[in-house]
């Protein structure tokens, strides 16, 4: 892929900042670094031995992507990196849904089932974020 096609594919026509990606990445990135324990339980089981490192790395990646999306010259590469980060964390979000589903079956109360339903509904919402990052 040539740099020209990369720019053409990932630069928004109006040159605006993709806030729909920047804001969640900035907020989530800070939380990943300040309170990594919040995210460690959703690391998929085979990766949990390196859970803290993965949480910190993903937080740093989210912050770097958010910063890169702010400037037109770095936006094309940051858009691709943002899409890659979103794809990389998808298994953790799926693991969260599995864990919440198990909890809902165990507790059998409305709040547990609601948390599970929200987590499942959230999974396909990453697709528009990936598309926005690539634009």
Backbone as a printed PyTorch tensor [residue, N CA C, xyz], in Angstrom:
tensor([[[  0.8570,  -1.1690,   0.0000],
         [  0.0000,   0.0000,   0.0000],
         [  0.9020,   1.2300,   0.0000]],

        [[  0.6400,   2.1250,  -0.8910],
         [  1.4640,   3.3300,  -0.9910],
         [  1.0360,   4.3540,   0.0510]],

        [[  1.9340,   5.2670,   0.4340],
         [  1.5670,   6.3080,   1.4010],
         [  0.3870,   7.1480,   0.9170]],

        [[  0.2930,   7.3500,  -0.3890],
         [ -0.8160,   8.1390,  -0.9220],
         [ -2.1370,   7.4330,  -0.7010]],

        [[ -2.1880,   6.1220,  -0.9720],
         [ -3.4440,   5.4010,  -0.7740],
         [ -3.7840,   5.3080,   0.7040]],

        [[ -2.7680,   5.2050,   1.5660],
         [ -2.9990,   5.1920,   2.9990],
         [ -3.6270,   6.5070,   3.4420]],

        [[ -3.0950,   7.6030,   2.9760],
         [ -3.6300,   8.9150,   3.3230],
         [ -5.0440,   9.0670,   2.7860]],

        [[ -5.2410,   8.6740,   1.5660],
         [ -6.5510,   8.8110,   0.9440],
         [ -7.5870,   7.9800,   1.6880]],

        [[ -7.2070,   6.7770,   2.1330],
         [ -8.1480,   5.8860,   2.7660],
         [ -8.4550,   6.2600,   4.2090]],

        [[ -7.5120,   6.8580,   4.9200],
         [ -7.7120,   7.0770,   6.3450],
         [ -7.9180,   8.5360,   6.7380]],

        [[ -7.8540,   9.4460,   5.8030],
         [ -8.0700,  10.8460,   6.1260],
         [ -9.5370,  11.1950,   5.8970]],

        [[-10.1450,  11.7910,   6.8940],
         [-11.5460,  12.1960,   6.7500],
         [-11.6240,  13.3120,   5.7190]],

        [[-12.6490,  13.2800,   4.8790],
         [-12.7510,  14.2770,   3.8140],
         [-12.7230,  15.7130,   4.3210]],

        [[-13.3130,  15.9440,   5.4810],
         [-13.3530,  17.3150,   5.9870],
         [-12.1470,  17.6340,   6.8730]],

        [[-11.2440,  16.6720,   7.0670],
         [-10.0470,  16.9000,   7.8670],
         [-10.3120,  16.9780,   9.3600]],

        [[-11.5210,  16.6480,   9.7890],
         [-11.8590,  16.7840,  11.2080],
         [-11.2880,  15.6290,  12.0330]],

        [[-11.1900,  15.8730,  13.3010],
         [-10.6680,  14.8840,  14.2400],
         [-11.7720,  13.8630,  14.5310]],

        [[-11.4480,  12.5690,  14.4730],
         [-12.4550,  11.5300,  14.7610],
         [-12.6730,  11.3710,  16.2710]],

        [[-13.4180,  12.3130,  16.8410],
         [-13.6150,  12.3340,  18.2900],
         [-14.2620,  11.0630,  18.8160]],

        [[-15.0430,  10.3680,  17.9860],
         [-15.7030,   9.1370,  18.4220],
         [-14.6820,   8.0640,  18.8040]],

        [[-13.4690,   8.1850,  18.2890],
         [-12.3810,   7.2640,  18.6470],
         [-11.4500,   7.9130,  19.6670]],

        [[-11.1300,   9.1850,  19.4700],
         [-10.1620,   9.8720,  20.3320],
         [-10.6270,   9.8890,  21.7930]],

        [[-11.8430,  10.3140,  22.0450],
         [-12.2940,  10.4480,  23.4380],
         [-12.3370,   9.1240,  24.1960]],

        [[-12.9600,   8.0650,  23.6340],
         [-12.9280,   6.7930,  24.3770],
         [-11.5090,   6.2630,  24.5990]],

        [[-10.6420,   6.4160,  23.5840],
         [ -9.2650,   5.9560,  23.7500],
         [ -8.5500,   6.7590,  24.8330]],

        [[ -8.7230,   8.0580,  24.8580],
         [ -8.0490,   8.8910,  25.8530],
         [ -8.5240,   8.5300,  27.2650]],

        [[ -9.8150,   8.4010,  27.4410],
         [-10.3720,   8.0830,  28.7630],
         [ -9.9620,   6.6780,  29.1920]],

        [[-10.1570,   5.7190,  28.3020],
         [ -9.8220,   4.3390,  28.6200],
         [ -8.3230,   4.1740,  28.8500]],

        [[ -7.5030,   4.8410,  28.0400],
         [ -6.0570,   4.7470,  28.1960],
         [ -5.5970,   5.2140,  29.5610]],

        [[ -6.1610,   6.3220,  30.0270],
         [ -5.8050,   6.8310,  31.3570],
         [ -6.2250,   5.8340,  32.4370]],

        [[ -7.4360,   5.2980,  32.3270],
         [ -7.9060,   4.3330,  33.3350],
         [ -7.0260,   3.0910,  33.3270]],

        [[ -6.6360,   2.6250,  32.1350],
         [ -5.7520,   1.4580,  32.0430],
         [ -4.4540,   1.6850,  32.8330]],

        [[ -3.9160,   2.8980,  32.7500],
         [ -2.6430,   3.1790,  33.4040],
         [ -2.7910,   3.4900,  34.8920]],

        [[ -3.8940,   4.1500,  35.2680],
         [ -4.0890,   4.5510,  36.6630],
         [ -4.6500,   3.4080,  37.5130]],

        [[ -5.5540,   2.6270,  36.9470],
         [ -6.1910,   1.5280,  37.6770],
         [ -6.1960,   0.2520,  36.8280]],

        [[ -5.0260,  -0.3140,  36.5590],
         [ -4.9790,  -1.4940,  35.6950],
         [ -5.7570,  -2.6890,  36.2410]],

        [[ -5.9160,  -2.7540,  37.5480],
         [ -6.6400,  -3.8860,  38.1430],
         [ -8.0850,  -3.9640,  37.6600]],

        [[ -8.6370,  -2.8470,  37.2140],
         [-10.0100,  -2.8370,  36.6970],
         [-10.1310,  -3.7300,  35.4620]],

        [[ -9.0750,  -3.7610,  34.6520],
         [ -9.1170,  -4.4790,  33.3780],
         [ -8.5160,  -5.8840,  33.4490]],

        [[ -7.7450,  -6.1750,  34.4570],
         [ -7.0710,  -7.4750,  34.5260],
         [ -8.0240,  -8.6620,  34.5150]],

        [[ -9.1880,  -8.5980,  35.1650],
         [-10.0810,  -9.7680,  35.1470],
         [-10.6280, -10.1190,  33.7600]],

        [[-10.6200,  -9.1910,  32.8220],
         [-11.1850,  -9.5160,  31.5090],
         [-10.1280,  -9.9860,  30.5090]],

        [[ -8.8840, -10.0930,  30.9570],
         [ -7.8460, -10.6590,  30.0880],
         [ -8.2120, -12.1230,  29.8500]],

        [[ -8.2450, -12.5710,  28.5990],
         [ -8.5440, -13.9860,  28.3470],
         [ -7.5800, -14.9130,  29.1040]],

        [[ -8.1010, -16.0050,  29.5810],
         [ -7.3680, -16.9360,  30.4430],
         [ -5.9570, -17.2730,  29.9560]],

        [[ -5.7500, -17.5990,  28.6870],
         [ -4.3940, -17.9610,  28.2620],
         [ -3.3790, -16.8210,  28.3880]],

        [[ -3.8450, -15.5910,  28.5190],
         [ -2.9500, -14.4290,  28.5740],
         [ -2.8320, -13.8300,  29.9720]],

        [[ -3.5200, -14.3980,  30.9390],
         [ -3.5820, -13.7820,  32.2720],
         [ -2.2520, -13.7420,  33.0060]],

        [[ -1.3180, -14.6030,  32.6600],
         [ -0.0080, -14.5610,  33.3190],
         [  0.6850, -13.2270,  33.0660]],

        [[  0.3440, -12.5910,  31.9650],
         [  0.9190, -11.2900,  31.6000],
         [ -0.1490, -10.1930,  31.6470]],

        [[ -1.1600, -10.3910,  32.4630],
         [ -2.2970,  -9.4800,  32.5000],
         [ -1.9490,  -8.0250,  32.7400]],

        [[ -1.1580,  -7.7540,  33.7700],
         [ -0.8180,  -6.3670,  34.1010],
         [ -0.0700,  -5.7070,  32.9510]],

        [[  0.9000,  -6.4220,  32.3840],
         [  1.6800,  -5.8650,  31.2670],
         [  0.7920,  -5.5770,  30.0580]],

        [[ -0.1440,  -6.4790,  29.7800],
         [ -1.0440,  -6.2870,  28.6400],
         [ -1.9770,  -5.0960,  28.8600]],

        [[ -2.4600,  -4.9380,  30.0770],
         [ -3.3430,  -3.8100,  30.3820],
         [ -2.5870,  -2.4880,  30.2360]],

        [[ -1.3930,  -2.4350,  30.7780],
         [ -0.5890,  -1.2090,  30.6810],
         [ -0.2300,  -0.9250,  29.2230]],

        [[  0.1680,  -1.9590,  28.4910],
         [  0.5220,  -1.7780,  27.0750],
         [ -0.6780,  -1.3060,  26.2620]],

        [[ -1.8450,  -1.8820,  26.5160],
         [ -3.0200,  -1.4520,  25.7470],
         [ -3.4200,  -0.0270,  26.1230]],

        [[ -3.2500,   0.3460,  27.3800],
         [ -3.5330,   1.7260,  27.7810],
         [ -2.5950,   2.7100,  27.1100]],

        [[ -1.3150,   2.3630,  27.0780],
         [ -0.3340,   3.2250,  26.4020],
         [ -0.6400,   3.3150,  24.9080]],

        [[ -1.0290,   2.1930,  24.3150],
         [ -1.3730,   2.1890,  22.8840],
         [ -2.5990,   3.0560,  22.6140]],

        [[ -3.6000,   2.9780,  23.4820],
         [ -4.7930,   3.8060,  23.3000],
         [ -4.4490,   5.2890,  23.3860]],

        [[ -3.6130,   5.6580,  24.3530],
         [ -3.2140,   7.0630,  24.4780],
         [ -2.4020,   7.5230,  23.2730]],

        [[ -1.5040,   6.6720,  22.8010],
         [ -0.7030,   7.0240,  21.6210],
         [ -1.6010,   7.1900,  20.3910]],

        [[ -2.5570,   6.3100,  20.2360],
         [ -3.4830,   6.4160,  19.1020],
         [ -4.3240,   7.6860,  19.2010]],

        [[ -4.8370,   7.9620,  20.3890],
         [ -5.6400,   9.1730,  20.5790],
         [ -4.8280,  10.4120,  20.2210]],

        [[ -3.5880,  10.4540,  20.6890],
         [ -2.7250,  11.5990,  20.3800],
         [ -2.4420,  11.6710,  18.8850]],

        [[ -2.1760,  10.5400,  18.2650],
         [ -1.8850,  10.5150,  16.8420],
         [ -3.0550,  10.9500,  15.9820]],

        [[ -4.2650,  10.6630,  16.4410],
         [ -5.4570,  11.0550,  15.6790],
         [ -5.7180,  12.5600,  15.7280]],

        [[ -5.0760,  13.2560,  16.6320],
         [ -5.3030,  14.6910,  16.7690],
         [ -4.6190,  15.5250,  15.6900]],

        [[ -3.5370,  15.0150,  15.1210],
         [ -2.7800,  15.8100,  14.1500],
         [ -2.9240,  15.2250,  12.7470]],

        [[ -3.2270,  16.0700,  11.7650],
         [ -3.4440,  15.5720,  10.4040],
         [ -2.2830,  14.7480,   9.8360]],

        [[ -1.0520,  15.0910,  10.1740],
         [  0.0760,  14.3650,   9.5810],
         [  0.2350,  12.9560,  10.1570]],

        [[ -0.2260,  12.7380,  11.3850],
         [ -0.1030,  11.4120,  11.9910],
         [ -1.4170,  10.6330,  11.9660]],

        [[ -2.4840,  11.2730,  11.5560],
         [ -3.8090,  10.6560,  11.5770],
         [ -3.9100,   9.3810,  10.7380]],

        [[ -3.3290,   9.3200,   9.5360],
         [ -3.4690,   8.0740,   8.7600],
         [ -2.8820,   6.8560,   9.4740]],

        [[ -1.6670,   6.9780,   9.9670],
         [ -1.0430,   5.8580,  10.6660],
         [ -1.7530,   5.5800,  11.9930]],

        [[ -2.1350,   6.6340,  12.7020],
         [ -2.8460,   6.4600,  13.9710],
         [ -4.2060,   5.8090,  13.7610]],

        [[ -4.8390,   6.0820,  12.6300],
         [ -6.1190,   5.4390,  12.3190],
         [ -5.9580,   3.9360,  12.1590]],

        [[ -4.9290,   3.5360,  11.4300],
         [ -4.6600,   2.0990,  11.2770],
         [ -4.2950,   1.4670,  12.6130]],

        [[ -3.4710,   2.1480,  13.3830],
         [ -3.0810,   1.6310,  14.6980],
         [ -4.3010,   1.5250,  15.6150]],

        [[ -5.1960,   2.5030,  15.5420],
         [ -6.4100,   2.4870,  16.3670],
         [ -7.2860,   1.2860,  16.0160]],

        [[ -7.4420,   1.0170,  14.7310],
         [ -8.2290,  -0.1460,  14.3030],
         [ -7.5730,  -1.4280,  14.8140]],

        [[ -6.2470,  -1.4900,  14.7570],
         [ -5.5300,  -2.6720,  15.2480],
         [ -5.7190,  -2.8490,  16.7550]],

        [[ -5.6600,  -1.7510,  17.4970],
         [ -5.8720,  -1.8290,  18.9490],
         [ -7.2910,  -2.3110,  19.2520]],

        [[ -8.2650,  -1.7680,  18.5460],
         [ -9.6540,  -2.1990,  18.7570],
         [ -9.8250,  -3.6860,  18.4730]],

        [[ -9.1780,  -4.1760,  17.4330],
         [ -9.2380,  -5.6070,  17.1390],
         [ -8.5040,  -6.4200,  18.2100]],

        [[ -7.3900,  -5.9010,  18.6960],
         [ -6.5950,  -6.6200,  19.6940],
         [ -7.3140,  -6.7450,  21.0280]],

        [[ -8.1230,  -5.7510,  21.3990],
         [ -8.8040,  -5.8160,  22.6970],
         [-10.1700,  -6.4920,  22.6120]],

        [[-10.6100,  -6.7960,  21.4050],
         [-11.9080,  -7.4490,  21.2500],
         [-12.0000,  -8.7550,  22.0470]],

        [[-10.9690,  -9.6120,  22.0520],
         [-11.0670, -10.8350,  22.8700],
         [-11.2880, -10.5510,  24.3570]],

        [[-10.7010,  -9.4790,  24.8780],
         [-10.9220,  -9.1360,  26.2870],
         [-12.3700,  -8.7180,  26.5040]],

        [[-12.9310,  -7.9790,  25.5640],
         [-14.3370,  -7.5870,  25.6880],
         [-15.2500,  -8.8040,  25.5870]],

        [[-14.8920,  -9.7540,  24.7260],
         [-15.6680, -10.9970,  24.6290],
         [-15.5490, -11.7910,  25.9320]],

        [[-14.3460, -11.8380,  26.5090],
         [-14.1480, -12.5350,  27.7800],
         [-15.0000, -11.9040,  28.8820]],

        [[-15.0910, -10.5730,  28.8720],
         [-15.9280,  -9.8900,  29.8500],
         [-17.3850, -10.3440,  29.7040]],

        [[-17.8640, -10.4720,  28.4660],
         [-19.2400, -10.9240,  28.2440],
         [-19.4390, -12.3520,  28.7440]],

        [[-18.4770, -13.2160,  28.4670],
         [-18.5620, -14.6030,  28.9520],
         [-18.6210, -14.6190,  30.4730]],

        [[-17.7450, -13.8670,  31.1130],
         [-17.7090, -13.8320,  32.5800],
         [-19.0090, -13.2630,  33.1550]],

        [[-19.5200, -12.1970,  32.5330],
         [-20.7830, -11.6210,  33.0070],
         [-21.9540, -12.5780,  32.7800]],

        [[-21.9190, -13.3370,  31.6960],
         [-22.9520, -14.3410,  31.4460],
         [-22.9300, -15.4290,  32.5070]],

        [[-21.7480, -15.8780,  32.8620],
         [-21.6230, -16.8930,  33.9230],
         [-22.1330, -16.3530,  35.2530]],

        [[-21.7820, -15.0870,  35.5320],
         [-22.2500, -14.4760,  36.7840],
         [-23.7720, -14.3500,  36.7900]],

        [[-24.3350, -13.9710,  35.6530],
         [-25.8000, -13.8330,  35.5680],
         [-26.4900, -15.1750,  35.8070]],

        [[-25.9330, -16.2360,  35.2460],
         [-26.5260, -17.5610,  35.4700],
         [-26.4000, -18.0000,  36.9240]],

        [[-25.3090, -17.6060,  37.5630],
         [-25.0900, -17.9650,  38.9610],
         [-25.9820, -17.1480,  39.8980]],

        [[-26.0610, -15.8420,  39.6690],
         [-26.8110, -14.9580,  40.5710],
         [-28.3020, -14.9130,  40.2590]],

        [[-28.6230, -15.0240,  38.9810],
         [-30.0270, -15.0050,  38.5310],
         [-30.8030, -13.7870,  39.0460]],

        [[-30.1900, -12.6020,  38.8900],
         [-30.9290, -11.3890,  39.2440],
         [-30.9060, -10.4240,  38.0500]],

        [[-31.7980,  -9.4640,  38.1050],
         [-31.9910,  -8.5530,  36.9720],
         [-30.7390,  -7.7460,  36.6530]],

        [[-30.0320,  -7.2760,  37.6640],
         [-28.8590,  -6.4400,  37.3890],
         [-27.7400,  -7.2490,  36.7180]],

        [[-27.5830,  -8.4970,  37.0980],
         [-26.5670,  -9.3400,  36.4670],
         [-26.9150,  -9.6260,  35.0140]],

        [[-28.1910,  -9.9250,  34.7530],
         [-28.6120, -10.1740,  33.3730],
         [-28.5080,  -8.9030,  32.5280]],

        [[-28.7990,  -7.7480,  33.1320],
         [-28.6720,  -6.4780,  32.4070],
         [-27.2150,  -6.1980,  32.0580]],

        [[-26.3140,  -6.4180,  33.0000],
         [-24.8850,  -6.2060,  32.7390],
         [-24.4110,  -7.1150,  31.6120]],

        [[-24.8600,  -8.3570,  31.6220],
         [-24.4960,  -9.2980,  30.5640],
         [-25.0500,  -8.8320,  29.2120]],

        [[-26.3060,  -8.4360,  29.1810],
         [-26.9260,  -7.9900,  27.9270],
         [-26.2110,  -6.7600,  27.3580]],

        [[-25.8650,  -5.8310,  28.2190],
         [-25.1530,  -4.6250,  27.7710],
         [-23.7860,  -4.9980,  27.2110]],

        [[-23.0950,  -5.9150,  27.8790],
         [-21.7560,  -6.2940,  27.4090],
         [-21.8260,  -6.9950,  26.0510]],

        [[-22.8480,  -7.7910,  25.8390],
         [-23.0100,  -8.4720,  24.5470],
         [-23.3820,  -7.4610,  23.4670]],

        [[-24.2600,  -6.5290,  23.7950],
         [-24.6590,  -5.4990,  22.8240],
         [-23.4820,  -4.6010,  22.4570]],

        [[-22.5600,  -4.4410,  23.3640],
         [-21.3970,  -3.5730,  23.1440],
         [-20.4070,  -4.1600,  22.1340]],

        [[-20.3390,  -5.4730,  22.0510],
         [-19.3600,  -6.1180,  21.1640],
         [-19.4680,  -5.6610,  19.7050]],

        [[-20.6450,  -5.6830,  19.0910],
         [-20.7040,  -5.2470,  17.6900],
         [-20.5200,  -3.7390,  17.5120]],

        [[-20.6260,  -2.9800,  18.5940],
         [-20.4200,  -1.5330,  18.4900],
         [-18.9690,  -1.1770,  18.1860]],

        [[-18.0660,  -2.1400,  18.3660],
         [-16.6700,  -1.8840,  18.0230],
         [-16.4860,  -1.7860,  16.5080]],

        [[-17.3860,  -2.3770,  15.7650],
         [-17.2580,  -2.3240,  14.2940],
         [-17.3340,  -0.8880,  13.7860]],

        [[-18.3270,  -0.0840,  14.2020],
         [-18.3250,   1.3050,  13.7560],
         [-17.1060,   2.0930,  14.2290]],

        [[-16.5860,   1.7560,  15.4240],
         [-15.3740,   2.4330,  15.8960],
         [-14.1840,   2.0790,  15.0090]],

        [[-14.0920,   0.8280,  14.6110],
         [-13.0070,   0.4120,  13.7150],
         [-13.1290,   1.1360,  12.3810]],

        [[-14.3520,   1.2030,  11.8620],
         [-14.5780,   1.9160,  10.6030],
         [-14.2250,   3.3920,  10.7300]],

        [[-14.5940,   4.0030,  11.8490],
         [-14.2780,   5.4160,  12.0580],
         [-12.7670,   5.6130,  12.1460]],

        [[-12.0720,   4.6940,  12.7900],
         [-10.6200,   4.7990,  12.9000],
         [ -9.9620,   4.7080,  11.5180]],

        [[-10.4970,   3.8570,  10.6760],
         [ -9.9260,   3.6870,   9.3370],
         [-10.2500,   4.8610,   8.4020]],

        [[-11.2990,   5.5950,   8.7160],
         [-11.6240,   6.7800,   7.8880],
         [-10.7540,   7.9370,   8.3040]]])
